[in-house]
Amino acid sequence: MNRQVYTALLHYPIIDKNNLLVSTSVTNLDIHDISRTSRTYGIAGYFIVTPIEAQHWLVGRIIKHWNTGWGSTYNSNRKDALSLARVVSDIATLVEQVQEETGQHPLLVGTSAKCYPNSTSYEQLRSQLKSDGPPVVLVFGTGWGLHPELLLECDYILEPIWGTGDFNHLSVRGAVAIILDRLLAKDRPALDAVNEMKKD
């Protein structure tokens, strides 16, 4: 992977099951699990995006507990993963921070369970990530997904994850793990080589 890749979990602007614009609540599981998945796949940073100040306080307290509090000595792996997490109020602030860190304006890649006319495939995006270029932010939604207007502002929209039937409502944590693996996983060594490594 030649480009820096970031993950972002948006809690606004989100749609609910009635297609209304809403702001969703931050959950403890999303903070921990997406941090761990992001760390596993070499993500440069994980943004939790919410305009609600009380939720900024909550996220900050959780991160502080595992990075500097008792949790930092209890579980160093959790500290390592949560070192990627940060909370911001909106996409504009996220873009500013990535630009400050990298010196380049990032590309935004929206994700959705729906198919859009300008969707890009996993193969196309994986190939782009192997080439030189600006950083990429993979934008994930909560609730019933990212608001369509936000998706249209993204540079790319990633094709949906297709299951085996007509049910298509993964948890965002599951979707993040699947998408990062498809885009960023190393080429696997042959099984014989793995078994030889285990012998050493």
Z-matrix of the N, CA and C atoms (Angstrom, degrees):
N
C 1 1.466
C 2 1.519 1 109.40
N 3 1.351 2 117.50 1 122.34
C 4 1.450 3 121.56 2 -178.94
C 5 1.516 4 113.22 3 -95.23
N 6 1.310 5 117.15 4 -25.04
C 7 1.461 6 119.79 5 -176.96
C 8 1.527 7 111.26 6 -97.13
N 9 1.333 8 115.01 7 151.95
C 10 1.455 9 118.57 8 171.42
C 11 1.527 10 108.79 9 -78.10
N 12 1.317 11 115.99 10 135.61
C 13 1.460 12 121.35 11 -178.31
C 14 1.528 13 108.70 12 -122.30
N 15 1.319 14 115.72 13 135.45
C 16 1.463 15 122.79 14 177.51
C 17 1.530 16 108.71 15 -119.10
N 18 1.325 17 115.93 16 153.89
C 19 1.454 18 120.90 17 170.55
C 20 1.522 19 109.16 18 -111.46
N 21 1.335 20 115.64 19 148.04
C 22 1.464 21 120.71 20 177.81
C 23 1.521 22 108.84 21 -139.83
N 24 1.320 23 115.98 22 130.69
C 25 1.468 24 121.71 23 176.85
C 26 1.524 25 108.15 24 -111.06
N 27 1.333 26 115.91 25 112.65
C 28 1.457 27 120.86 26 -176.40
C 29 1.525 28 112.20 27 -93.10
N 30 1.336 29 114.38 28 137.77
C 31 1.461 30 122.00 29 173.58
C 32 1.530 31 110.86 30 -111.82
N 33 1.314 32 116.03 31 -1.37
C 34 1.469 33 123.64 32 173.74
C 35 1.524 34 107.81 33 -165.55
N 36 1.336 35 119.86 34 136.83
C 37 1.461 36 129.29 35 -0.79
C 38 1.533 37 111.60 36 -84.44
N 39 1.318 38 115.42 37 126.43
C 40 1.464 39 124.11 38 -175.34
C 41 1.527 40 108.31 39 -126.04
N 42 1.329 41 116.89 40 153.71
C 43 1.459 42 119.41 41 173.23
C 44 1.523 43 109.86 42 -106.41
N 45 1.339 44 115.43 43 151.51
C 46 1.460 45 119.83 44 174.62
C 47 1.526 46 109.19 45 -98.92
N 48 1.324 47 117.71 46 -173.14
C 49 1.466 48 120.27 47 -174.89
C 50 1.523 49 112.85 48 -66.63
N 51 1.347 50 116.74 49 -14.47
C 52 1.462 51 120.61 50 177.08
C 53 1.526 52 111.99 51 -100.13
N 54 1.351 53 116.03 52 12.87
C 55 1.472 54 123.26 53 -179.13
C 56 1.525 55 112.76 54 64.60
N 57 1.317 56 116.81 55 26.69
C 58 1.458 57 120.83 56 176.47
C 59 1.519 58 110.16 57 -93.52
N 60 1.321 59 116.23 58 147.86
C 61 1.456 60 121.82 59 178.46
C 62 1.526 61 109.80 60 -72.60
N 63 1.334 62 117.05 61 124.88
C 64 1.464 63 121.22 62 -178.40
C 65 1.527 64 109.90 63 -140.57
N 66 1.327 65 114.33 64 168.60
C 67 1.459 66 122.48 65 169.01
C 68 1.523 67 107.05 66 -115.55
N 69 1.322 68 117.63 67 130.02
C 70 1.462 69 121.20 68 -177.03
C 71 1.528 70 110.81 69 -100.35
N 72 1.313 71 115.19 70 166.34
C 73 1.458 72 121.24 71 -178.24
C 74 1.536 73 111.38 72 -87.35
N 75 1.299 74 115.44 73 143.07
C 76 1.468 75 121.40 74 172.35
C 77 1.524 76 108.48 75 -69.90
N 78 1.331 77 117.35 76 138.81
C 79 1.458 78 120.41 77 175.92
C 80 1.526 79 110.16 78 -117.22
N 81 1.323 80 115.04 79 146.63
C 82 1.454 81 121.59 80 -179.43
C 83 1.535 82 111.64 81 -58.74
N 84 1.335 83 116.63 82 -41.50
C 85 1.465 84 120.93 83 -178.96
C 86 1.524 85 111.78 84 -60.26
N 87 1.337 86 116.96 85 -41.68
C 88 1.462 87 119.86 86 -179.17
C 89 1.529 88 111.19 87 -64.88
N 90 1.319 89 116.65 88 -37.27
C 91 1.471 90 119.59 89 178.64
C 92 1.523 91 109.88 90 -62.08
N 93 1.320 92 116.19 91 -51.35
C 94 1.471 93 120.91 92 -175.47
C 95 1.525 94 112.36 93 -70.77
N 96 1.319 95 116.80 94 -52.60
C 97 1.460 96 119.55 95 -170.61
C 98 1.523 97 112.79 96 -69.14
N 99 1.325 98 118.02 97 -40.10
C 100 1.465 99 119.05 98 179.68
C 101 1.525 100 110.18 99 -72.04
N 102 1.328 101 117.98 100 -31.43
C 103 1.472 102 120.21 101 172.86
C 104 1.522 103 110.41 102 -60.65
N 105 1.326 104 116.63 103 -45.26
C 106 1.471 105 120.68 104 -178.27
C 107 1.526 106 111.19 105 -65.85
N 108 1.324 107 116.72 106 -42.80
C 109 1.464 108 119.67 107 178.04
C 110 1.525 109 110.59 108 -65.41
N 111 1.323 110 117.19 109 -42.42
C 112 1.465 111 120.74 110 179.09
C 113 1.522 112 111.18 111 -61.34
N 114 1.317 113 116.83 112 -41.67
C 115 1.467 114 120.45 113 179.09
C 116 1.522 115 111.29 114 -65.24
N 117 1.324 116 117.06 115 -38.33
C 118 1.466 117 121.90 116 -179.61
C 119 1.526 118 111.36 117 -62.19
N 120 1.338 119 117.02 118 -34.75
C 121 1.467 120 120.55 119 -175.29
C 122 1.534 121 113.62 120 -103.90
N 123 1.333 122 117.00 121 18.68
C 124 1.461 123 120.30 122 171.52
C 125 1.516 124 115.46 123 71.98
N 126 1.340 125 116.65 124 28.36
C 127 1.460 126 120.93 125 179.68
C 128 1.529 127 109.79 126 -70.27
N 129 1.342 128 115.93 127 142.40
C 130 1.465 129 120.85 128 -176.10
C 131 1.522 130 112.73 129 -77.21
N 132 1.317 131 117.98 130 -26.26
C 133 1.452 132 121.42 131 179.89
C 134 1.516 133 110.65 132 -173.86
N 135 1.321 134 116.48 133 150.43
C 136 1.465 135 122.79 134 -179.02
C 137 1.527 136 108.52 135 -121.25
N 138 1.340 137 115.65 136 115.93
C 139 1.456 138 121.89 137 -178.82
C 140 1.534 139 110.89 138 -99.42
N 141 1.316 140 115.92 139 130.57
C 142 1.458 141 122.54 140 171.47
C 143 1.531 142 105.25 141 -105.13
N 144 1.337 143 116.62 142 116.58
C 145 1.461 144 121.31 143 -169.68
C 146 1.523 145 110.03 144 -109.78
N 147 1.318 146 116.14 145 113.56
C 148 1.464 147 121.75 146 177.64
C 149 1.526 148 109.27 147 -149.76
N 150 1.334 149 117.56 148 138.36
C 151 1.468 150 120.09 149 178.32
C 152 1.528 151 113.05 150 -83.19
N 153 1.325 152 118.01 151 -5.16
C 154 1.468 153 121.52 152 -172.78
C 155 1.530 154 110.15 153 -87.87
N 156 1.320 155 116.65 154 116.47
C 157 1.465 156 121.40 155 -174.39
C 158 1.528 157 112.78 156 -61.93
N 159 1.338 158 117.02 157 -37.40
C 160 1.471 159 119.38 158 179.84
C 161 1.526 160 110.68 159 -60.72
N 162 1.331 161 117.22 160 -33.69
C 163 1.454 162 119.94 161 178.64
C 164 1.523 163 111.64 162 -76.00
N 165 1.327 164 117.72 163 -27.52
C 166 1.464 165 120.75 164 171.52
C 167 1.524 166 109.61 165 -60.14
N 168 1.318 167 115.14 166 -43.65
C 169 1.468 168 120.11 167 179.84
C 170 1.524 169 110.20 168 -62.62
N 171 1.340 170 116.47 169 -43.73
C 172 1.463 171 120.71 170 -179.31
C 173 1.530 172 111.04 171 -61.81
N 174 1.329 173 116.51 172 -49.90
C 175 1.469 174 120.18 173 -179.45
C 176 1.526 175 110.33 174 -61.43
N 177 1.327 176 116.24 175 -43.75
C 178 1.460 177 120.37 176 179.61
C 179 1.518 178 112.10 177 -60.23
N 180 1.322 179 116.81 178 -40.33
C 181 1.469 180 120.30 179 179.91
C 182 1.525 181 111.33 180 -66.36
N 183 1.335 182 116.94 181 -41.16
C 184 1.468 183 120.56 182 179.08
C 185 1.525 184 110.60 183 -64.26
N 186 1.329 185 116.42 184 -46.64
C 187 1.464 186 120.23 185 -179.55
C 188 1.527 187 110.61 186 -62.68
N 189 1.326 188 116.18 187 -42.75
C 190 1.471 189 119.85 188 -179.45
C 191 1.520 190 111.24 189 -62.97
N 192 1.333 191 116.89 190 -39.77
C 193 1.469 192 120.63 191 -179.98
C 194 1.527 193 111.02 192 -58.36
N 195 1.334 194 116.81 193 -44.07
C 196 1.465 195 120.06 194 -175.64
C 197 1.524 196 112.98 195 -85.71
N 198 1.331 197 117.21 196 -20.28
C 199 1.469 198 119.16 197 -179.24
C 200 1.520 199 113.90 198 -93.78
N 201 1.349 200 117.17 199 -33.08
C 202 1.467 201 118.94 200 -176.05
C 203 1.523 202 113.32 201 -131.47
N 204 1.331 203 117.30 202 -15.14
C 205 1.458 204 120.00 203 -177.64
C 206 1.516 205 112.87 204 -89.54
N 207 1.338 206 114.17 205 -158.72
C 208 1.472 207 120.02 206 -179.39
C 209 1.518 208 111.65 207 -56.97
N 210 1.344 209 116.63 208 -35.21
C 211 1.454 210 120.45 209 -178.76
C 212 1.520 211 113.68 210 -62.06
N 213 1.332 212 117.90 211 -26.22
C 214 1.462 213 120.64 212 -177.45
C 215 1.526 214 111.79 213 -67.49
N 216 1.327 215 117.10 214 -27.52
C 217 1.459 216 119.91 215 177.39
C 218 1.520 217 111.81 216 -95.87
N 219 1.317 218 116.80 217 -23.37
C 220 1.463 219 120.71 218 179.89
C 221 1.526 220 111.69 219 -72.72
N 222 1.337 221 117.09 220 -39.60
C 223 1.464 222 120.92 221 -176.33
C 224 1.522 223 109.40 222 -144.47
N 225 1.325 224 116.36 223 94.48
C 226 1.470 225 120.37 224 -176.83
C 227 1.530 226 111.78 225 -68.13
N 228 1.331 227 117.81 226 -28.59
C 229 1.466 228 120.03 227 177.29
C 230 1.527 229 110.81 228 -63.99
N 231 1.319 230 116.74 229 -41.31
C 232 1.462 231 120.61 230 178.88
C 233 1.529 232 110.19 231 -65.55
N 234 1.321 233 116.13 232 -39.35
C 235 1.464 234 120.10 233 176.80
C 236 1.515 235 110.43 234 -60.92
N 237 1.318 236 116.72 235 -44.83
C 238 1.464 237 122.26 236 179.72
C 239 1.527 238 110.24 237 -58.01
N 240 1.323 239 117.01 238 -48.20
C 241 1.463 240 120.76 239 -178.05
C 242 1.524 241 112.06 240 -66.15
N 243 1.336 242 116.68 241 -44.56
C 244 1.462 243 120.21 242 -176.08
C 245 1.527 244 113.19 243 -74.18
N 246 1.325 245 116.79 244 -9.80
C 247 1.467 246 118.98 245 174.96
C 248 1.536 247 110.86 246 -64.86
N 249 1.335 248 117.18 247 -18.27
C 250 1.468 249 121.45 248 178.07
C 251 1.515 250 112.71 249 -80.28
N 252 1.327 251 117.87 250 -22.65
C 253 1.468 252 121.94 251 -169.10
C 254 1.521 253 112.11 252 -81.51
N 255 1.312 254 114.55 253 141.21
C 256 1.463 255 121.66 254 174.26
C 257 1.521 256 108.31 255 -151.68
N 258 1.303 257 116.96 256 156.73
C 259 1.462 258 120.51 257 -177.86
C 260 1.521 259 109.08 258 -117.55
N 261 1.343 260 116.31 259 135.42
C 262 1.464 261 121.95 260 177.29
C 263 1.528 262 108.41 261 -134.60
N 264 1.327 263 115.67 262 166.28
C 265 1.469 264 120.41 263 -173.88
C 266 1.518 265 113.86 264 -85.11
N 267 1.341 266 117.25 265 -28.76
C 268 1.464 267 118.66 266 -174.69
C 269 1.522 268 110.42 267 -160.20
N 270 1.326 269 114.30 268 171.97
C 271 1.465 270 121.30 269 -178.93
C 272 1.527 271 111.22 270 -62.18
N 273 1.330 272 117.44 271 -37.95
C 274 1.467 273 120.50 272 -178.27
C 275 1.527 274 110.98 273 -60.28
N 276 1.326 275 116.70 274 -42.11
C 277 1.466 276 120.67 275 178.26
C 278 1.523 277 110.60 276 -65.86
N 279 1.322 278 116.67 277 -40.71
C 280 1.467 279 121.49 278 176.51
C 281 1.526 280 110.36 279 -57.28
N 282 1.322 281 116.47 280 -49.03
C 283 1.472 282 121.29 281 -178.97
C 284 1.533 283 110.27 282 -60.37
N 285 1.326 284 117.03 283 -43.17
C 286 1.471 285 121.39 284 179.07
C 287 1.523 286 111.09 285 -60.02
N 288 1.336 287 116.82 286 -43.85
C 289 1.462 288 119.59 287 -178.60
C 290 1.517 289 112.12 288 -66.58
N 291 1.331 290 117.28 289 -41.10
C 292 1.462 291 120.21 290 178.57
C 293 1.526 292 110.08 291 -65.31
N 294 1.323 293 116.16 292 -39.77
C 295 1.465 294 119.86 293 179.73
C 296 1.529 295 110.80 294 -65.57
N 297 1.327 296 117.04 295 -39.15
C 298 1.466 297 120.62 296 176.84
C 299 1.520 298 111.35 297 -63.23
N 300 1.338 299 117.26 298 -40.16
C 301 1.465 300 121.58 299 -177.42
C 302 1.526 301 112.81 300 -73.52
N 303 1.317 302 116.47 301 -35.74
C 304 1.468 303 120.15 302 -171.31
C 305 1.521 304 114.03 303 -107.77
N 306 1.323 305 116.74 304 -18.21
C 307 1.461 306 120.06 305 -176.32
C 308 1.519 307 113.28 306 79.32
N 309 1.336 308 117.34 307 7.97
C 310 1.454 309 121.57 308 -179.29
C 311 1.519 310 110.74 309 -136.28
N 312 1.331 311 114.72 310 147.90
C 313 1.463 312 119.98 311 176.50
C 314 1.525 313 108.21 312 -74.37
N 315 1.336 314 118.44 313 126.11
C 316 1.468 315 119.93 314 -175.47
C 317 1.524 316 113.58 315 -77.02
N 318 1.324 317 114.97 316 155.47
C 319 1.457 318 121.64 317 169.05
C 320 1.522 319 108.49 318 -88.37
N 321 1.322 320 116.82 319 136.28
C 322 1.455 321 121.49 320 177.78
C 323 1.520 322 109.41 321 -100.68
N 324 1.340 323 115.93 322 127.28
C 325 1.459 324 121.75 323 178.62
C 326 1.525 325 107.71 324 -115.92
N 327 1.316 326 116.70 325 108.63
C 328 1.457 327 121.37 326 179.33
C 329 1.518 328 111.46 327 -79.68
N 330 1.318 329 116.07 328 154.31
C 331 1.465 330 121.65 329 177.52
C 332 1.526 331 108.50 330 -124.79
N 333 1.330 332 115.49 331 148.14
C 334 1.458 333 120.04 332 -178.10
C 335 1.513 334 109.82 333 -159.14
N 336 1.327 335 115.90 334 153.11
C 337 1.462 336 120.79 335 173.40
C 338 1.527 337 111.01 336 -82.94
N 339 1.345 338 116.16 337 -4.28
C 340 1.464 339 121.08 338 178.01
C 341 1.528 340 109.67 339 -104.84
N 342 1.318 341 115.29 340 156.13
C 343 1.455 342 121.17 341 179.51
C 344 1.527 343 109.14 342 -95.10
N 345 1.335 344 116.91 343 131.84
C 346 1.453 345 122.20 344 177.77
C 347 1.531 346 109.55 345 -114.34
N 348 1.339 347 117.60 346 153.97
C 349 1.466 348 119.98 347 -176.80
C 350 1.521 349 114.17 348 -57.54
N 351 1.341 350 116.86 349 -31.82
C 352 1.465 351 120.00 350 -177.95
C 353 1.525 352 112.27 351 -100.75
N 354 1.337 353 117.03 352 25.81
C 355 1.465 354 119.85 353 179.90
C 356 1.528 355 110.41 354 -66.74
N 357 1.325 356 114.93 355 145.49
C 358 1.461 357 120.91 356 175.85
C 359 1.520 358 108.48 357 -109.51
N 360 1.328 359 116.89 358 152.74
C 361 1.457 360 120.58 359 -176.85
C 362 1.525 361 110.68 360 -87.41
N 363 1.330 362 115.64 361 164.98
C 364 1.462 363 120.26 362 176.29
C 365 1.523 364 110.42 363 -62.37
N 366 1.324 365 117.33 364 -39.70
C 367 1.461 366 121.35 365 -179.51
C 368 1.523 367 111.08 366 -62.65
N 369 1.333 368 116.87 367 -42.75
C 370 1.466 369 120.25 368 179.97
C 371 1.526 370 111.56 369 -65.03
N 372 1.330 371 116.50 370 -45.13
C 373 1.462 372 119.30 371 -178.24
C 374 1.521 373 110.85 372 -70.57
N 375 1.327 374 118.48 373 -40.16
C 376 1.465 375 121.20 374 177.76
C 377 1.527 376 110.20 375 -58.50
N 378 1.332 377 117.30 376 -41.37
C 379 1.459 378 121.56 377 178.15
C 380 1.524 379 110.74 378 -63.57
N 381 1.343 380 117.24 379 -41.59
C 382 1.460 381 120.47 380 178.76
C 383 1.520 382 111.85 381 -63.10
N 384 1.320 383 116.24 382 -39.09
C 385 1.466 384 119.72 383 -178.06
C 386 1.524 385 112.23 384 -66.08
N 387 1.317 386 117.18 385 -21.96
C 388 1.472 387 121.20 386 178.47
C 389 1.518 388 112.07 387 -82.90
N 390 1.326 389 117.01 388 -10.27
C 391 1.466 390 120.82 389 179.77
C 392 1.524 391 109.86 390 -99.97
N 393 1.314 392 116.17 391 164.01
C 394 1.459 393 120.52 392 177.23
C 395 1.527 394 109.77 393 -70.99
N 396 1.311 395 116.38 394 146.41
C 397 1.455 396 119.81 395 179.37
C 398 1.512 397 110.89 396 165.87
N 399 1.317 398 116.43 397 -176.38
C 400 1.465 399 120.73 398 -178.38
C 401 1.522 400 111.74 399 -68.11
N 402 1.332 401 117.16 400 161.60
C 403 1.468 402 120.44 401 177.11
C 404 1.522 403 110.87 402 -63.69
N 405 1.324 404 115.10 403 158.32
C 406 1.462 405 122.09 404 -177.40
C 407 1.521 406 108.86 405 -123.06
N 408 1.327 407 116.17 406 134.67
C 409 1.462 408 121.74 407 174.59
C 410 1.527 409 107.93 408 -111.96
N 411 1.331 410 116.22 409 118.50
C 412 1.457 411 121.89 410 175.25
C 413 1.527 412 107.69 411 -86.92
N 414 1.323 413 116.28 412 116.79
C 415 1.460 414 121.83 413 -171.61
C 416 1.533 415 109.91 414 -104.02
N 417 1.326 416 115.53 415 119.05
C 418 1.467 417 122.17 416 -178.81
C 419 1.526 418 109.68 417 -112.16
N 420 1.329 419 115.79 418 149.27
C 421 1.448 420 120.60 419 -179.57
C 422 1.517 421 112.30 420 -111.32
N 423 1.301 422 115.48 421 157.67
C 424 1.464 423 122.72 422 173.18
C 425 1.530 424 107.50 423 -103.88
N 426 1.322 425 117.26 424 -167.06
C 427 1.468 426 120.06 425 178.56
C 428 1.517 427 111.40 426 56.00
N 429 1.333 428 116.00 427 -127.14
C 430 1.461 429 121.94 428 178.70
C 431 1.525 430 110.51 429 -105.31
N 432 1.324 431 115.90 430 19.14
C 433 1.453 432 119.74 431 172.42
C 434 1.517 433 114.17 432 115.50
N 435 1.325 434 114.89 433 169.57
C 436 1.463 435 122.18 434 178.74
C 437 1.533 436 110.12 435 -65.17
N 438 1.310 437 115.16 436 144.28
C 439 1.461 438 119.55 437 177.52
C 440 1.528 439 109.44 438 -62.53
N 441 1.349 440 118.45 439 136.61
C 442 1.470 441 120.84 440 -177.82
C 443 1.528 442 114.34 441 -54.48
N 444 1.327 443 118.13 442 -34.33
C 445 1.465 444 120.05 443 179.90
C 446 1.522 445 111.14 444 -64.76
N 447 1.332 446 116.29 445 -36.64
C 448 1.464 447 119.43 446 177.19
C 449 1.526 448 110.01 447 -68.31
N 450 1.326 449 116.89 448 -41.70
C 451 1.458 450 120.00 449 179.07
C 452 1.522 451 111.26 450 -58.35
N 453 1.328 452 116.71 451 -39.36
C 454 1.456 453 120.39 452 -179.48
C 455 1.522 454 112.12 453 -68.00
N 456 1.338 455 117.42 454 -21.33
C 457 1.461 456 120.99 455 177.80
C 458 1.531 457 112.26 456 -84.09
N 459 1.337 458 116.34 457 -12.65
C 460 1.465 459 119.90 458 179.75
C 461 1.528 460 110.34 459 -71.93
N 462 1.325 461 115.95 460 153.36
C 463 1.463 462 120.64 461 177.55
C 464 1.520 463 111.27 462 -70.13
N 465 1.330 464 115.57 463 -34.69
C 466 1.465 465 121.69 464 177.54
C 467 1.522 466 108.61 465 -141.43
N 468 1.334 467 115.49 466 156.58
C 469 1.459 468 121.35 467 169.72
C 470 1.523 469 106.63 468 -123.11
N 471 1.317 470 116.19 469 124.73
C 472 1.457 471 120.67 470 -177.52
C 473 1.531 472 109.97 471 -78.04
N 474 1.321 473 116.19 472 141.51
C 475 1.461 474 119.93 473 179.30
C 476 1.533 475 110.30 474 -60.16
N 477 1.328 476 117.81 475 154.40
C 478 1.468 477 120.74 476 -179.49
C 479 1.530 478 112.07 477 -65.20
N 480 1.315 479 114.69 478 163.64
C 481 1.465 480 121.31 479 168.93
C 482 1.529 481 106.30 480 -85.88
N 483 1.318 482 115.71 481 121.21
C 484 1.466 483 119.03 482 -179.74
C 485 1.519 484 109.37 483 -97.96
N 486 1.302 485 116.55 484 126.41
C 487 1.454 486 120.83 485 175.80
C 488 1.521 487 110.46 486 -88.56
N 489 1.323 488 115.80 487 -150.40
C 490 1.464 489 119.30 488 -178.25
C 491 1.524 490 112.87 489 -103.96
N 492 1.326 491 116.84 490 -7.66
C 493 1.465 492 119.67 491 -178.07
C 494 1.508 493 111.01 492 -138.51
N 495 1.343 494 116.35 493 -155.07
C 496 1.460 495 120.45 494 -176.78
C 497 1.526 496 112.90 495 -92.24
N 498 1.336 497 117.63 496 -3.40
C 499 1.470 498 120.35 497 177.24
C 500 1.525 499 108.70 498 -83.71
N 501 1.332 500 116.21 499 125.58
C 502 1.465 501 119.84 500 -176.58
C 503 1.523 502 109.36 501 -143.21
N 504 1.328 503 115.84 502 70.33
C 505 1.464 504 120.20 503 -177.50
C 506 1.523 505 109.40 504 -144.28
N 507 1.330 506 114.88 505 64.02
C 508 1.464 507 120.84 506 178.61
C 509 1.522 508 111.44 507 -66.15
N 510 1.319 509 117.00 508 152.48
C 511 1.465 510 119.63 509 166.60
C 512 1.523 511 107.64 510 -65.29
N 513 1.323 512 116.50 511 151.70
C 514 1.469 513 118.76 512 -179.14
C 515 1.524 514 110.50 513 -64.14
N 516 1.335 515 117.79 514 -31.35
C 517 1.466 516 120.07 515 179.08
C 518 1.529 517 110.74 516 -65.07
N 519 1.354 518 115.95 517 -41.04
C 520 1.452 519 120.05 518 177.12
C 521 1.516 520 111.20 519 -65.62
N 522 1.328 521 117.09 520 -41.97
C 523 1.464 522 121.16 521 -179.34
C 524 1.525 523 111.25 522 -63.88
N 525 1.324 524 117.16 523 -42.35
C 526 1.469 525 120.25 524 178.67
C 527 1.525 526 110.43 525 -59.53
N 528 1.329 527 116.64 526 -45.86
C 529 1.464 528 120.26 527 -178.03
C 530 1.529 529 111.20 528 -62.35
N 531 1.327 530 117.20 529 -45.00
C 532 1.463 531 120.73 530 -179.15
C 533 1.526 532 110.49 531 -64.21
N 534 1.325 533 117.35 532 -46.16
C 535 1.458 534 121.38 533 -176.15
C 536 1.525 535 111.22 534 -66.57
N 537 1.331 536 118.06 535 -43.69
C 538 1.464 537 119.45 536 179.16
C 539 1.519 538 111.01 537 -64.05
N 540 1.329 539 117.00 538 -37.01
C 541 1.459 540 118.56 539 178.42
C 542 1.528 541 110.76 540 -66.11
N 543 1.318 542 117.48 541 -43.01
C 544 1.468 543 120.43 542 -179.57
C 545 1.527 544 111.89 543 -64.28
N 546 1.327 545 116.36 544 -35.81
C 547 1.461 546 119.70 545 -174.72
C 548 1.522 547 114.07 546 -89.04
N 549 1.334 548 117.60 547 -32.43
C 550 1.458 549 119.59 548 -165.65
C 551 1.522 550 115.92 549 -123.22
N 552 1.335 551 118.14 550 -10.27
C 553 1.463 552 119.51 551 -176.72
C 554 1.526 553 110.66 552 -61.05
N 555 1.310 554 115.22 553 142.53
C 556 1.462 555 120.50 554 175.75
C 557 1.522 556 108.98 555 -68.74
N 558 1.318 557 115.60 556 155.96
C 559 1.458 558 119.13 557 172.17
C 560 1.519 559 108.22 558 -63.64
N 561 1.315 560 116.26 559 129.63
C 562 1.461 561 120.31 560 -175.67
C 563 1.530 562 110.92 561 -73.15
N 564 1.325 563 117.92 562 138.67
C 565 1.463 564 119.41 563 172.64
C 566 1.518 565 109.89 564 -70.60
N 567 1.306 566 115.84 565 155.66
C 568 1.462 567 120.02 566 177.65
C 569 1.520 568 109.69 567 -59.75
N 570 1.330 569 116.87 568 149.28
C 571 1.455 570 121.56 569 -176.71
C 572 1.527 571 111.57 570 -58.82
N 573 1.325 572 117.82 571 -37.56
C 574 1.465 573 121.04 572 178.45
C 575 1.533 574 110.95 573 -60.39
N 576 1.333 575 115.61 574 -40.49
C 577 1.470 576 119.59 575 179.29
C 578 1.518 577 111.12 576 -66.03
N 579 1.342 578 116.93 577 -38.43
C 580 1.462 579 121.10 578 178.31
C 581 1.522 580 109.78 579 -62.88
N 582 1.320 581 117.15 580 -44.25
C 583 1.460 582 120.96 581 -179.66
C 584 1.531 583 111.39 582 -64.01
N 585 1.328 584 116.48 583 -36.02
C 586 1.468 585 119.95 584 177.40
C 587 1.514 586 110.68 585 -66.03
N 588 1.353 587 116.32 586 -39.96
C 589 1.473 588 120.16 587 179.20
C 590 1.528 589 110.60 588 -63.05
N 591 1.334 590 116.80 589 -36.07
C 592 1.471 591 120.55 590 -179.62
C 593 1.533 592 111.33 591 -66.23
N 594 1.323 593 116.46 592 -28.03
C 595 1.450 594 119.87 593 -179.32
C 596 1.523 595 112.17 594 -72.41
N 597 1.350 596 116.76 595 -29.10
C 598 1.472 597 120.75 596 -176.29
C 599 1.522 598 112.03 597 -71.79
